[in-house]
């Protein structure tokens, strides 16, 4: 139960962890895993949708979840920016640092020379500010995500006051208009440049994060919570149909993706469907729908809980899995389904170990 700061109304919302959100983390993490698996192992048929959709989803979800966990502290003034950023850094940086050292060591072992400039950029989480693919993807390439994420963290209190509390001032509106005008200029840049480095440029990801905050604002509203009561009162069959409709929406974004230019499909394509899906599964959490019930299964919840570790370690795990498979089975006799299963197994084991070490 929270208090609506604008209207003084009490809003009933689930006090427990939203299990469906945890499960969605794993689902979209697997899209990113599929993108990198195909890129590293198959190469001729890269699943770029998985990368773009997965990354956009996580920025949108980050905005939603951060509002859920820290929004109240912004409203009552107890959230102090520097301690907040320090706590986020303490939570995320150790795994980043360990993964970076492992990845760089592997690169050197496999014959790629050590590059001090790119190493320092990754060390300080600024690699995504350099519009260079070679710097962006050096070492543990997936860690570029953290730079834009911390920029969003730094802007979170200001964004929350202007988006969720619905007290936007003229200055904020002017900044948003100017930002969107600059953002739209991405359409003038070639698809190759966008795919190679611009889709990780930190200022471009603020929009995804803000869209997630808007989704939270909708989700916590009285109308949405009344809708939740109606949804939970529906029959299992009807709710399952709605669940499957959400799955169909994600599939539809894939087919749309195939026919759209990079400037639109790397981010904007998901600004409506993904927030709707997040809100829907958050509202129906604990309901009787088939997909929701699958999401609540303990193994799925566990995989969702270690999704950050899976994301940060899966490139390393893919490298290790391919190395082991090649030396045991042979590089000339690769059975892809077996390699997929083995790679996923290695990834989950590494992620589980990392989580255990983090909790000590």
QUIUR-V514627 format. One line per field, one symbol per residue. ss: DSSP state (a for helix, b for strand, c for the rest). phi: phi as a letter, one per 20 degrees, with the letter a starting at -180 (. if undefined). psi: psi as a letter, one per 40 degrees, with the letter a starting at -180 (. if undefined). A space follows every 10 residues. Layout:
ss=???
phi=???
psi=???
This chain:
ss=cbbccccccb bcccccccaa aaaaaaaaaa aaaaaaaaaa aacccccaaa aaaaaaaaaa aaaaaaaaaa aaaaaacccc aaaaaaaaaa aaaaaaaaaa aaaaaaaaac cccccaaaaa aaacccaaac ccaaaacccc aaaaaaaaaa aaaaaaaaaa aaacccccca aaaaaaaaaa aaaaaaaacc aaaaaacaaa caaaaaaaaa aaaaaaaaac caaaaaaaaa aacccaaaaa aaaaaaaaaa aaaaaaaccc caaaaccaaa ccaaaaaaaa aaacccccca aaaaaccaaa aaaaacaaaa aaaaaaaaaa aaaaaaaacc cccccaaaaa aaaaaaaaaa aaaaaaaacc
phi=.cdffedmee decgeeffff ffffgfgfff ffgfgffffe ddmeceefgg ffffffgfff ffffffffec fffffeneed ffffffffff fdfgfgffff fffffffffe oeffdgffff ffgdldffee ecffegdfme gffggfffff ffffeggfff fedeflcfeg ffffffffff ffgffgfeef gfffffbffd fggfeffggf ffffffgffe fgfffffgff ffefffffff ffgfffffff ffffffgfdd fffeefbfgd feffffffff fffegnedff fffffefgff fffffdffff ffdfffffff ffffgffeeo feceeggfff ffffffffff ffffffffee
psi=hihhddeeih hhiheihhdd dddddddddd dddddddddd dddeghgddd dddddddddd ddddddddde dddddeeehh dddddddddd dddddddddd ddddddddde ehihhddddd dddefedeeh ghddddeibg deeddddddd ddddeddddd ddddeffhid dddddddddd ddddedeeii ddddddddee hdddeddddd ddddddddde iddddddddd deeiiddddd dddddddddd dddddddeei idddeeddde dddddddddd dddeheaeid dddddeiddd dddddedddd ddeddddddd dddddddddh eeghhddddd dddddddddd dddddddde.
